Amino acid sequence: MRTADMFIRFPEAMPPAAGWSLDDVLSIDSSEGLRLELHEGTIVVTPPPSAGHQEVDGRLIVYFHRLGRVVYSGIGIAIDEHNFRIPDLVVLRPGRSVVAEEHKHPADVVDIAVEIVSPTSRDQDRIIKPKVYAGVGIPQYWRVEPGPEGYVVFMHELRDGAYVHTREVPLRQLTA
């Protein structure tokens, strides 16, 4: 694919004074596999996940399925009109469901939001996203990071409106 072949058609030439909205983002045609998220009215574009990222994603999906949990990869979570996130994985709260044809889902269906850190998402996954997810009451946040001996899962639980690190487990041990 040539760079000239990659483009995104925005609904307007300039963002509205109040910033982009959730409806604006959902109307954008991005056929190149890029993820479009929204942070305080600013569109955040991330590249498609790498092969290593997808391998971790797959291993965690199998892990959660073995536990009998409902898990989705890359579904959109509507935070509010000017904030929209797409966690790498979303584990639903027991007894909750999503509408398969929808591109945005309420945060209150999410039990665990999982982000797999890559070089382009490090600050977002370590600083910004935990604050956003905690702010809407998602009970757990898992961050998966590469380490010298493989990936490590950092688990956090929501307490008094903020995430508290509860444990870390090597991915290979968790998914064994």
Residue frames as a rotation matrix with the C-alpha (Angstrom) as fourth column:
MET 1
0.584 0.812 0.000 0.00
0.812 -0.584 0.000 0.00
0.000 0.000 -1.000 0.00
ARG 2
-0.409 -0.688 0.599 1.37
0.670 -0.672 -0.315 3.40
0.619 0.272 0.736 -0.95
THR 3
-0.736 0.095 -0.670 1.05
0.516 -0.562 -0.647 6.36
-0.438 -0.822 0.364 1.39
ALA 4
-0.875 0.405 -0.264 -0.96
-0.483 -0.759 0.436 8.17
-0.024 0.509 0.860 -1.25
ASP 5
-0.479 0.719 -0.503 -3.52
0.035 0.589 0.808 5.34
0.877 0.369 -0.307 -1.11
MET 6
-0.364 0.314 -0.877 -4.18
0.916 0.293 -0.275 5.91
0.170 -0.903 -0.394 2.60
PHE 7
-0.849 0.120 0.515 -6.59
-0.155 -0.988 -0.025 8.67
0.506 -0.100 0.857 3.46
ILE 8
-0.553 0.712 -0.432 -9.45
0.783 0.269 -0.560 9.40
-0.283 -0.648 -0.707 5.78
ARG 9
-0.460 0.500 0.734 -12.44
0.335 -0.668 0.665 11.44
0.822 0.552 0.140 4.70
PHE 10
-0.858 0.149 -0.491 -13.43
0.434 -0.299 -0.850 13.81
-0.273 -0.943 0.192 7.51
PRO 11
0.041 0.983 0.178 -17.01
0.979 -0.004 -0.203 15.09
-0.199 0.182 -0.963 7.63
GLU 12
0.980 0.183 -0.082 -15.79
0.169 -0.973 -0.158 18.72
-0.108 0.141 -0.984 7.62
ALA 13
0.446 -0.861 0.244 -12.55
0.231 -0.153 -0.961 20.43
0.865 0.485 0.131 6.60
MET 14
-0.587 -0.590 0.554 -12.04
-0.369 -0.415 -0.832 21.84
0.721 -0.693 0.026 10.11
PRO 15
-0.622 0.393 -0.677 -13.22
0.721 0.626 -0.299 20.49
0.306 -0.674 -0.672 13.44
PRO 16
0.409 0.823 0.395 -16.27
0.447 -0.558 0.699 22.23
0.795 -0.109 -0.596 14.92
ALA 17
-0.014 -0.411 0.912 -15.57
-0.523 -0.774 -0.357 24.85
0.853 -0.481 -0.204 17.59
ALA 18
0.520 0.298 0.801 -16.74
-0.853 0.241 0.464 22.45
-0.055 -0.924 0.379 20.31
GLY 19
-0.563 -0.753 0.340 -14.53
-0.671 0.657 0.344 19.66
-0.482 -0.034 -0.875 18.90
TRP 20
-0.611 0.301 -0.732 -15.45
-0.464 0.613 0.639 16.52
0.642 0.730 -0.235 17.03
SER 21
0.052 0.711 0.701 -18.41
-0.975 0.188 -0.118 14.52
-0.216 -0.677 0.703 18.31
LEU 22
-0.421 -0.109 0.900 -19.04
-0.193 0.981 0.028 10.81
-0.886 -0.162 -0.434 18.59
ASP 23
0.614 0.720 0.323 -21.42
0.222 0.236 -0.946 11.01
-0.757 0.653 -0.015 15.60
ASP 24
0.635 -0.473 -0.611 -18.69
-0.757 -0.539 -0.369 12.77
-0.155 0.697 -0.701 13.57
VAL 25
-0.409 -0.871 0.273 -16.19
-0.803 0.486 0.346 9.98
-0.434 -0.078 -0.898 14.29
LEU 26
-0.253 0.375 0.892 -18.68
0.122 0.927 -0.355 7.25
-0.960 0.019 -0.280 13.45
SER 27
0.806 0.585 -0.088 -19.44
0.018 -0.173 -0.985 8.93
-0.591 0.792 -0.150 10.10
ILE 28
0.178 -0.834 -0.522 -15.78
-0.878 -0.374 0.299 8.97
-0.444 0.406 -0.799 8.99
ASP 29
0.979 0.084 -0.183 -14.84
-0.175 0.806 -0.565 6.49
0.100 0.585 0.805 6.28
SER 30
0.063 -0.978 0.200 -11.61
-0.954 0.000 0.298 4.80
-0.292 -0.209 -0.933 7.37
SER 31
0.902 0.364 -0.231 -11.15
-0.428 0.824 -0.372 1.80
0.055 0.435 0.899 5.13
GLU 32
0.194 -0.933 -0.304 -7.47
-0.502 0.172 -0.847 1.26
0.843 0.317 -0.435 5.95
GLY 33
0.333 -0.012 -0.943 -7.97
0.556 0.810 0.186 -0.55
0.762 -0.586 0.276 9.27
LEU 34
-0.731 -0.564 0.383 -7.03
0.061 -0.614 -0.787 2.48
0.679 -0.553 0.483 11.36
ARG 35
-0.100 0.672 -0.734 -8.73
0.982 0.183 0.034 2.88
0.157 -0.718 -0.678 14.72
LEU 36
-0.446 0.062 0.893 -10.41
0.059 -0.993 0.098 6.23
0.893 0.096 0.439 15.26
GLU 37
-0.127 0.362 -0.923 -10.98
0.985 0.154 -0.075 7.20
0.115 -0.919 -0.376 18.87
LEU 38
0.250 0.289 0.924 -12.12
0.209 -0.948 0.240 10.47
0.945 0.133 -0.298 20.36
HIS 39
-0.169 -0.355 -0.919 -10.47
0.982 0.023 -0.190 12.23
0.088 -0.935 0.345 23.32
GLU 40
-0.118 0.227 -0.967 -12.09
0.507 -0.824 -0.255 15.46
-0.854 -0.520 -0.018 24.51
GLY 41
0.726 0.576 -0.376 -13.26
-0.034 -0.516 -0.856 16.27
-0.687 0.634 -0.355 20.97
THR 42
0.026 -0.796 -0.605 -9.91
-0.943 -0.221 0.250 15.45
-0.332 0.564 -0.756 19.32
ILE 43
0.919 0.278 -0.279 -9.70
-0.374 0.839 -0.395 12.52
0.124 0.468 0.875 16.93
VAL 44
0.017 -0.895 0.445 -6.99
-0.763 0.276 0.585 10.02
-0.646 -0.350 -0.678 17.85
VAL 45
0.750 0.157 -0.643 -5.82
-0.608 0.546 -0.576 7.80
0.261 0.823 0.505 14.97
THR 46
0.070 -0.741 0.668 -3.91
-0.663 0.466 0.586 4.61
-0.746 -0.484 -0.458 15.73
PRO 47
-0.408 -0.295 -0.864 -2.41
-0.884 0.364 0.293 2.13
0.229 0.883 -0.409 13.28
PRO 48
0.639 0.582 -0.504 -3.70
-0.467 0.813 0.347 -1.41
0.611 0.014 0.791 12.91
PRO 49
0.670 -0.377 0.640 -2.33
-0.573 0.286 0.768 -3.77
-0.473 -0.881 -0.024 15.58
SER 50
-0.227 -0.858 -0.461 0.93
-0.967 0.257 -0.002 -5.61
0.120 0.445 -0.887 14.92
ALA 51
0.117 0.199 -0.973 1.15
-0.289 0.944 0.159 -9.40
0.950 0.262 0.168 14.63
GLY 52
-0.769 -0.463 -0.441 2.56
0.287 0.367 -0.885 -9.65
0.572 -0.807 -0.150 18.18
HIS 53
-0.787 0.558 0.261 -0.27
-0.603 -0.609 -0.516 -7.49
-0.129 -0.563 0.816 19.49
GLN 54
0.104 0.875 -0.472 -2.82
-0.899 0.286 0.332 -9.72
0.426 0.390 0.817 17.77
GLU 55
-0.257 -0.271 -0.928 -1.18
0.057 0.954 -0.294 -12.84
0.965 -0.128 -0.230 19.21
VAL 56
-0.995 -0.085 -0.046 -1.55
0.057 -0.130 -0.990 -11.45
0.078 -0.988 0.134 22.75
ASP 57
-0.434 0.900 -0.038 -5.13
-0.900 -0.436 -0.028 -10.46
-0.042 0.022 0.999 21.93
GLY 58
0.111 0.472 -0.874 -5.91
-0.581 0.745 0.329 -14.01
0.807 0.471 0.357 20.79
ARG 59
-0.603 -0.409 -0.685 -4.33
0.268 0.705 -0.657 -15.65
0.752 -0.579 -0.315 23.82
LEU 60
-0.957 0.271 0.108 -6.36
-0.221 -0.432 -0.874 -13.48
-0.191 -0.860 0.473 26.17
ILE 61
-0.154 0.934 -0.323 -9.58
-0.953 -0.054 0.298 -14.17
0.261 0.353 0.898 24.26
VAL 62
-0.042 0.070 -0.997 -8.98
-0.085 0.994 0.074 -17.90
0.996 0.088 -0.036 24.71
TYR 63
-0.900 -0.356 -0.253 -8.17
0.229 0.107 -0.967 -17.33
0.371 -0.928 -0.015 28.41
PHE 64
-0.730 0.663 0.165 -11.43
-0.632 -0.563 -0.532 -15.45
-0.260 -0.493 0.830 29.06
HIS 65
0.034 0.749 -0.662 -13.49
-0.810 0.409 0.421 -17.94
0.586 0.521 0.621 27.04
ARG 66
-0.407 -0.262 -0.875 -12.10
0.168 0.920 -0.354 -20.78
0.898 -0.291 -0.331 29.18
LEU 67
-0.988 0.058 -0.142 -13.37
0.126 -0.224 -0.966 -18.88
-0.088 -0.973 0.214 32.23
GLY 68
-0.276 0.949 0.155 -16.80
0.957 0.286 -0.043 -18.66
-0.085 0.136 -0.987 30.63
ARG 69
-0.170 0.149 -0.974 -16.56
0.246 -0.951 -0.188 -14.91
-0.954 -0.271 0.126 30.12
VAL 70
0.665 0.396 0.633 -17.90
0.729 -0.165 -0.664 -12.96
-0.159 0.903 -0.399 27.16
VAL 71
-0.039 -0.794 -0.607 -15.04
0.263 -0.594 0.760 -11.03
-0.964 -0.130 0.232 25.54
TYR 72
0.863 0.288 0.416 -14.79
0.480 -0.208 -0.852 -8.84
-0.159 0.935 -0.318 22.44
SER 73
-0.258 -0.966 -0.031 -11.83
0.807 -0.234 0.542 -7.46
-0.530 0.115 0.840 20.56
GLY 74
-0.922 -0.367 0.124 -11.89
0.373 -0.751 0.546 -3.84
-0.107 0.549 0.829 19.42
ILE 75
0.024 0.962 0.272 -15.44
0.908 -0.135 0.397 -2.74
0.419 0.238 -0.876 20.17
GLY 76
-0.533 -0.238 0.812 -16.22
0.147 -0.971 -0.189 0.93
0.833 0.018 0.553 20.76
ILE 77
-0.178 0.422 -0.889 -17.13
0.984 0.058 -0.169 2.33
-0.020 -0.905 -0.426 24.16
ALA 78
0.083 0.324 0.943 -19.09
0.341 -0.898 0.278 5.58
0.936 0.298 -0.185 24.20
ILE 79
-0.641 -0.366 -0.675 -17.84
0.759 -0.166 -0.630 7.60
0.118 -0.916 0.384 27.15
ASP 80
0.035 0.698 -0.715 -19.80
0.359 -0.677 -0.643 10.77
-0.933 -0.234 -0.274 26.31
GLU 81
0.888 0.458 0.045 -20.46
0.208 -0.311 -0.927 13.00
-0.410 0.833 -0.371 23.27
HIS 82
0.738 -0.651 -0.178 -16.77
-0.625 -0.561 -0.543 13.98
0.253 0.512 -0.821 22.92
ASN 83
-0.332 -0.836 0.437 -15.02
-0.907 0.410 0.096 10.83
-0.259 -0.365 -0.894 24.17
PHE 84
0.848 0.500 -0.177 -15.03
-0.529 0.782 -0.329 7.42
-0.025 0.373 0.928 22.49
ARG 85
-0.180 -0.951 0.251 -12.54
-0.917 0.254 0.307 4.63
-0.356 -0.175 -0.918 23.12
ILE 86
0.705 0.269 -0.656 -11.81
-0.527 0.818 -0.230 1.26
0.474 0.508 0.719 21.58
PRO 87
0.252 -0.627 0.737 -10.08
-0.776 0.324 0.541 -0.97
-0.578 -0.708 -0.405 24.14
ASP 88
-0.614 -0.533 -0.582 -8.08
-0.768 0.573 0.286 -3.85
0.181 0.623 -0.761 22.71
LEU 89
-0.638 0.484 -0.599 -10.35
0.387 0.874 0.294 -6.23
0.666 -0.044 -0.745 24.62
VAL 90
-0.400 0.615 0.679 -13.58
-0.851 -0.525 -0.026 -5.75
0.340 -0.588 0.734 26.52
VAL 91
-0.843 0.235 -0.484 -14.82
0.367 0.909 -0.197 -8.36
0.394 -0.343 -0.853 28.99
LEU 92
-0.178 0.878 0.445 -18.51
-0.256 -0.478 0.841 -7.89
0.950 0.036 0.310 29.68
ARG 93
-0.606 0.141 0.783 -20.03
-0.792 -0.014 -0.610 -7.77
-0.075 -0.990 0.120 33.13
PRO 94
-0.951 0.284 0.123 -21.82
0.281 0.959 -0.047 -11.03
-0.131 -0.010 -0.991 33.93
GLY 95
-0.164 0.986 0.024 -25.36
0.759 0.141 -0.636 -11.02
-0.630 -0.086 -0.771 32.55
ARG 96
0.192 0.189 -0.963 -24.72
-0.300 -0.923 -0.241 -8.05
-0.934 0.336 -0.120 30.23
SER 97
0.079 -0.140 0.987 -24.66
0.847 0.532 0.008 -8.07
-0.526 0.835 0.161 26.44
VAL 98
-0.519 -0.228 -0.824 -24.04
-0.228 -0.892 0.391 -5.79
-0.824 0.390 0.411 23.48
VAL 99
0.694 0.720 -0.014 -25.91
-0.124 0.101 -0.987 -5.31
-0.709 0.687 0.160 20.20
ALA 100
0.128 -0.730 0.672 -23.81
0.668 0.564 0.485 -7.02
-0.733 0.387 0.560 17.52
GLU 101
0.284 0.045 0.958 -24.57
0.923 -0.282 -0.260 -4.44
0.259 0.958 -0.121 14.82
GLU 102
0.990 0.124 -0.063 -23.71
0.138 -0.929 0.344 -1.39
-0.016 -0.349 -0.937 16.96
HIS 103
0.254 -0.942 0.220 -20.37
0.445 -0.088 -0.891 0.43
0.859 0.325 0.397 16.76
LYS 104
-0.556 -0.380 0.739 -20.71
-0.456 -0.604 -0.654 2.10
0.695 -0.700 0.163 20.16
HIS 105
0.124 0.523 -0.843 -21.61
0.525 0.687 0.503 0.52
0.842 -0.505 -0.189 23.47
PRO 106
0.714 0.175 0.678 -22.23
-0.393 -0.701 0.595 1.97
0.579 -0.691 -0.432 26.95
ALA 107
-0.319 -0.935 0.153 -19.39
-0.608 0.078 -0.790 1.78
0.727 -0.345 -0.594 29.45
ASP 108
-0.096 0.314 0.945 -21.63
-0.974 0.165 -0.154 0.15
-0.204 -0.935 0.290 32.05
VAL 109
0.901 0.359 -0.242 -21.54
-0.408 0.890 -0.202 -3.19
0.143 0.281 0.949 30.19
VAL 110
0.267 -0.913 -0.308 -17.75
-0.229 0.250 -0.941 -3.45
0.936 0.321 -0.143 30.64
ASP 111
0.989 -0.042 -0.142 -16.23
0.147 0.362 0.921 -5.42
0.013 -0.931 0.364 33.54
ILE 112
0.211 -0.975 -0.067 -12.60
0.410 0.026 0.912 -5.41
-0.887 -0.220 0.405 32.34
ALA 113
0.964 -0.101 -0.247 -11.00
-0.264 -0.493 -0.829 -3.09
-0.038 0.864 -0.502 29.78
VAL 114
0.439 -0.845 0.307 -7.73
0.528 0.519 0.673 -4.50
-0.727 -0.133 0.673 28.42
GLU 115
0.886 -0.281 -0.369 -5.07
-0.458 -0.655 -0.601 -2.50
-0.073 0.702 -0.709 26.59
ILE 116
0.599 -0.748 0.286 -2.02
0.738 0.655 0.166 -4.06
-0.311 0.112 0.944 24.96
VAL 117
0.596 -0.402 -0.696 0.77
-0.159 -0.908 0.388 -1.49
-0.787 -0.120 -0.605 25.02
SER 118
0.510 -0.507 0.695 2.66
0.859 0.270 -0.434 -0.75
0.032 0.819 0.573 21.83
PRO 119
-0.546 -0.812 -0.208 5.28
0.814 -0.572 0.097 1.94
-0.198 -0.116 0.973 21.15
THR 120
-0.731 0.286 0.619 2.61
0.190 -0.787 0.587 4.23
0.655 0.547 0.521 19.66
SER 121
0.280 0.955 0.099 0.15
0.056 -0.120 0.991 3.81
0.958 -0.272 -0.087 22.55
ARG 122
-0.408 -0.549 -0.729 2.38
0.671 0.362 -0.647 3.81
0.619 -0.753 0.221 25.65
ASP 123
-0.994 0.002 0.112 1.27
-0.071 -0.787 -0.613 7.16
0.087 -0.617 0.782 27.15
GLN 124
-0.253 0.966 -0.046 -2.37
-0.749 -0.166 0.642 6.63
0.612 0.197 0.766 26.21
ASP 125
0.273 0.384 -0.882 -2.45
0.047 0.910 0.411 3.14
0.961 -0.153 0.230 27.77
ARG 126
-0.421 -0.531 -0.735 -0.50
0.749 0.253 -0.612 4.04
0.511 -0.809 0.291 30.93
ILE 127
-0.941 -0.070 -0.331 -1.92
0.257 -0.784 -0.565 7.48
-0.220 -0.617 0.756 31.73
ILE 128
-0.750 0.642 -0.159 -4.92
-0.654 -0.682 0.327 8.65
0.102 0.350 0.931 29.70
LYS 129
-0.263 0.713 -0.650 -7.05
-0.311 0.576 0.756 5.53
0.913 0.401 0.070 29.24
PRO 130
-0.565 0.100 -0.819 -6.97
0.706 0.573 -0.417 4.39
0.428 -0.814 -0.394 32.89
LYS 131
-0.911 0.241 -0.335 -8.30
0.022 -0.781 -0.624 7.82
-0.412 -0.575 0.706 33.94
VAL 132
-0.569 0.726 -0.385 -11.03
-0.765 -0.296 0.573 7.70
0.302 0.621 0.724 31.29
TYR 133
-0.287 0.450 -0.846 -12.10
0.039 0.888 0.459 4.15
0.957 0.099 -0.273 32.15
ALA 134
-0.732 -0.002 -0.681 -12.03
0.674 0.142 -0.725 4.82
0.098 -0.990 -0.103 35.90
GLY 135
-0.929 0.332 -0.161 -14.08
-0.294 -0.930 -0.220 7.97
-0.223 -0.157 0.962 35.34
VAL 136
-0.209 0.893 -0.399 -16.94
-0.840 0.045 0.541 5.92
0.501 0.448 0.740 33.88
GLY 137
0.179 0.342 0.923 -16.75
-0.929 0.368 0.044 3.20
-0.324 -0.865 0.383 36.52
ILE 138
0.516 -0.087 -0.852 -15.23
-0.429 0.835 -0.345 0.26
0.741 0.543 0.394 34.64
PRO 139
0.962 0.043 0.271 -14.36
-0.270 0.309 0.912 -2.10
-0.044 -0.950 0.308 37.55
GLN 140
0.431 -0.852 0.298 -11.04
0.342 0.460 0.819 -3.45
-0.835 -0.251 0.489 36.22
TYR 141
0.815 -0.325 -0.480 -8.28
-0.579 -0.472 -0.664 -2.27
-0.011 0.819 -0.573 33.91
TRP 142
0.558 -0.680 0.475 -5.64
0.414 0.725 0.551 -4.67
-0.719 -0.111 0.686 32.61
ARG 143
0.681 -0.469 -0.563 -2.56
-0.712 -0.603 -0.360 -3.33
-0.170 0.646 -0.744 30.83
VAL 144
0.788 -0.425 0.446 -0.37
0.436 0.896 0.084 -5.80
-0.435 0.129 0.891 28.94
GLU 145
0.701 -0.619 -0.354 3.22
-0.682 -0.726 -0.082 -4.75
-0.207 0.299 -0.932 28.32
PRO 146
0.714 -0.558 -0.424 6.19
0.122 0.694 -0.709 -6.41
0.690 0.455 0.563 26.66
GLY 147
0.769 -0.529 0.359 9.00
-0.532 -0.218 0.818 -7.28
-0.355 -0.820 -0.449 29.04
PRO 148
-0.152 -0.940 -0.304 12.46
-0.983 0.113 0.142 -8.84
-0.100 0.321 -0.942 28.73
GLU 149
-0.927 -0.174 0.332 11.00
-0.188 0.982 -0.013 -12.33
-0.324 -0.074 -0.943 29.27
GLY 150
-0.636 0.740 0.219 7.70
0.687 0.413 0.598 -11.89
0.352 0.531 -0.771 27.47
TYR 151
-0.263 0.646 0.716 4.48
-0.136 -0.760 0.636 -10.01
0.955 0.070 0.288 28.02
VAL 152
-0.890 0.030 -0.456 3.30
0.455 0.152 -0.878 -9.10
0.043 -0.988 -0.149 31.52
VAL 153
-0.011 0.955 0.296 -0.32
0.474 -0.256 0.843 -8.41
0.880 0.150 -0.450 32.54
PHE 154
-0.977 -0.214 -0.001 -0.69
0.122 -0.552 -0.825 -5.55
0.176 -0.806 0.565 35.04
MET 155
-0.190 0.969 -0.160 -4.09
0.728 0.248 0.639 -5.85
0.659 0.005 -0.752 36.77
HIS 156
-0.976 -0.048 0.210 -5.86
-0.077 -0.833 -0.548 -2.90
0.201 -0.551 0.810 38.35
GLU 157
-0.255 0.927 -0.277 -9.13
0.935 0.309 0.174 -2.64
0.246 -0.215 -0.945 40.31
LEU 158
-0.214 0.309 0.927 -11.29
0.063 -0.942 0.328 0.44
0.975 0.129 0.182 40.70
ARG 159
-0.048 0.174 -0.984 -11.28
0.990 0.142 -0.023 1.79
0.135 -0.974 -0.179 44.27
ASP 160
0.176 0.219 -0.960 -12.66
0.564 -0.821 -0.084 5.17
-0.807 -0.527 -0.268 45.27
GLY 161
0.872 0.368 -0.324 -12.76
-0.028 -0.622 -0.783 6.36
-0.490 0.691 -0.531 41.65
ALA 162
0.292 -0.836 -0.465 -9.19
-0.956 -0.255 -0.142 5.39
0.000 0.486 -0.874 40.69
TYR 163
0.773 -0.074 -0.630 -7.39
-0.122 0.957 -0.263 2.23
0.622 0.281 0.731 39.67
VAL 164
0.400 -0.652 0.645 -5.15
-0.836 0.030 0.549 0.48
-0.377 -0.758 -0.533 42.18
HIS 165
-0.102 -0.540 -0.836 -2.51
-0.737 0.605 -0.301 -1.97
0.668 0.585 -0.460 40.96
THR 166
0.640 0.441 0.630 -3.43
-0.757 0.501 0.418 -5.35
-0.131 -0.745 0.654 42.45
ARG 167
0.337 -0.599 0.726 -1.07
0.052 0.782 0.621 -7.78
-0.940 -0.172 0.295 40.76
GLU 168
0.251 -0.300 -0.920 1.08
-0.957 -0.218 -0.190 -8.55
-0.144 0.929 -0.342 37.76
VAL 169
0.385 -0.011 0.923 1.33
-0.077 0.996 0.045 -11.89
-0.920 -0.088 0.382 36.04
PRO 170
-0.743 -0.607 -0.281 3.43
-0.382 0.040 0.923 -13.08
-0.549 0.794 -0.262 33.09
LEU 171
0.050 0.804 -0.592 1.07
-0.990 -0.037 -0.133 -13.67
-0.129 0.593 0.795 30.16
ARG 172
-0.326 -0.228 -0.917 2.49
-0.526 0.850 -0.025 -17.15
0.785 0.475 -0.397 29.55
GLN 173
-0.996 0.006 -0.085 1.65
0.076 0.513 -0.855 -18.10
0.039 -0.859 -0.511 33.18
LEU 174
-0.491 0.867 -0.087 -1.85
-0.576 -0.398 -0.714 -16.59
-0.653 -0.301 0.695 32.99
THR 175
0.291 0.644 -0.707 -2.74
-0.951 0.114 -0.288 -18.32
-0.105 0.756 0.646 29.74
ALA 176
-0.733 -0.656 -0.182 -0.99
-0.668 0.744 0.007 -21.67
0.131 0.127 -0.983 30.41
